[in-house]
Amino acid sequence: MNWHLVSEITHQETFAEGSKIRELHRLIETYGGKNWKKRKGFGRIRLSPSGELCQAELHWYEAHGIGKVEMKIKELL
């Protein structure tokens, strides 16, 4: 499913950090960085190609100096 974020992400929270992230080794090998966090929040997205606007729960990984990577839709609301 293709989509684009069209609003800011609200209600952001961290729910895993460091060694509690199952994908930590892969994240470091792929992107570098340290102090990785797995985060979630809510945002408005536009689905492609229909153009439909939806509210969604989003999950992503984030590290200082790297930013948000591998953002995915966890649930359409």
N, C-alpha and C positions, 0 to 999 in steps of 0.2 A: 504494500500500500504506500503510495507516494503522498506526502503531505508537507505543508509549510507552516511554521509557527507565525501567527499574525498578531500576537499580543505578548505582553511581558508574562513571565511565569510567576504565579502568586503562590502563597503558602508553601514556600520551599522549606524542605527539611532534610537533614542527613540521617540515613538509617543504617549505614555501615561505613566503617573507616578502616584503613590499614589492613591488617592481617585478616579481618573479618570479611573482606571482599574476596570471593572465590576466584575472580578473574585478575587478581592483583599482579601476579607474575606476567601475564600476557599484556596488561596495560603498561607496565614498566618497559617491557621489551618493545612494544609497538610505539608508544608515545614518549617514553622517558618520564622524567618528573618523579616526585615522591609525595607523600601525604595525600594519597588518593582517597576520595570519598564517593560513596554511592548516594545519590540524592533523588528526591522526588518533589513534584509540585504540579500545579494545575495551570493550563494555558488554553487559549483559543487557537485552533488550527484550521487550515483550509485543506480539504482533501482534493487530490488530483485524480482524474481529470474532471470530476463532477463540479468542483468549485464549492461544495457544501461546507459550511462553517460548523464546527463542533467544539464543544468543551471536552478536554481530555486530561487524564492523569498521565504525566510524563515521568520517565525515569532516565537517568543519565549518570555518567561518571564525571568527576571533576577533580582537577589538581591545580595548585597554584602555579601560574606561569604557563599552563597548558590550556585551561578553560574547560568548557563542556564538550564531551565527546560521546559518541554512540547513544544519542538521544533516541528513545523509542516511546511509542504509545503503549501504555500499560492497559488503559481502559478508556473507551469513549463514554462520556457521561450524557 
